[in-house]
Amino acid sequence: MSSLNFVRPTPMTDTLYEYALSFGLREPDHFRALRSETSHFTNREMQIAPEQGPFLAMLVRLLGAKYCVEVGAFTGYSSLWIAGALPPEGKLISCDISEEYTAVARKYWKLTGLDAKIELRLAPAADTLDALLAGGAAGRVDFAFIDADKANYDAYYERCLKLLRAGGLIAIDNTLWDGKVADPQVNDPDTVAIRALNKKLYADERVSLSLLPFADGLTLAMKR
Ligand SMILES: C[S@@+](CC[C@H](N)C(=O)[O-])C[C@H]1O[C@@H](n2cnc3c(N)ncnc32)[C@H](O)[C@@H]1O
């Protein structure tokens, strides 16, 4: 650790986390109900942290985004925040392979009326992104959120980068991967894939970069 690093992230106790959520998360009732329903899934930890929702929405608003792509819908929580920040004519293409998870997503997209802005593509995400590219979407996407199978993160990154317009943004979730990326003893395929992408992104001159130690690590890459 460099002696120049005076400021460290504030240690996150349960009490402080509750405080941060109570003053930082303006969560509509249906969004909260979706989190509650997802809490019964064994894979519930796949959902983004609630405080990431308004952050994603803020990014969408700052970009003035109209056309977004999400890789990994799960039960639809991140989609709600992204689509909720889009203008009426905005569109979110959401990729997933699970009928079971996305049945819950569809239910809440409809309850919130955001279903009109969200198009679910049930197929391997690399195929969906390739289809978008083949269909002429290269250079047209404003914002992409990558949050699916980690082994394919680099494939998603490369495809999303082609889809983005200059000045468009990719947000990549779980880039700190529960700390495993910084532990040389951990070398399972997911950790290795995220570690390799982090290294590649650091040297990637095609993007401006910010790796936020936020939730499980959120990397922002803006296309130059
Ligand atoms: C971490 S979860 C996404 C969480 C979601 N963003 C949220 O806020 O709740 C990852 C999702 O990726 C999906 N997935 C896994 N492999 C995939 C693939 N090859 N193509 C598309 N989706 C995939 C899983 O079905 C799962 O729903």
The ligand as a Gaussian input file, in Angstrom:
#p B3LYP/6-31G(d) Opt

LIG

0 1
 C      -25.486000     -12.008000     -11.776000
 S      -26.969000     -12.476000     -12.575000
 C      -27.593000     -10.934000     -13.182000
 C      -28.167000     -10.080000     -12.101000
 C      -29.010000      -8.927000     -12.579000
 N      -28.216000      -7.959000     -13.293000
 C      -29.768000      -8.291000     -11.420000
 O      -29.617000      -7.109000     -11.161000
 O      -30.533000      -8.990000     -10.743000
 C      -26.369000     -13.302000     -14.015000
 C      -27.404000     -13.769000     -15.016000
 O      -26.692000     -14.169000     -16.182000
 C      -27.398000     -15.201000     -16.783000
 N      -26.488000     -15.925000     -17.694000
 C      -25.580000     -16.872000     -17.377000
 N      -24.938000     -17.298000     -18.487000
 C      -25.460000     -16.573000     -19.523000
 C      -25.204000     -16.542000     -20.906000
 N      -24.280000     -17.330000     -21.488000
 N      -25.913000     -15.682000     -21.669000
 C      -26.849000     -14.870000     -21.105000
 N      -27.114000     -14.855000     -19.789000
 C      -26.441000     -15.691000     -19.014000
 C      -27.929000     -16.037000     -15.632000
 O      -29.051000     -16.795000     -16.036000
 C      -28.252000     -14.956000     -14.598000
 O      -29.613000     -14.620000     -14.639000

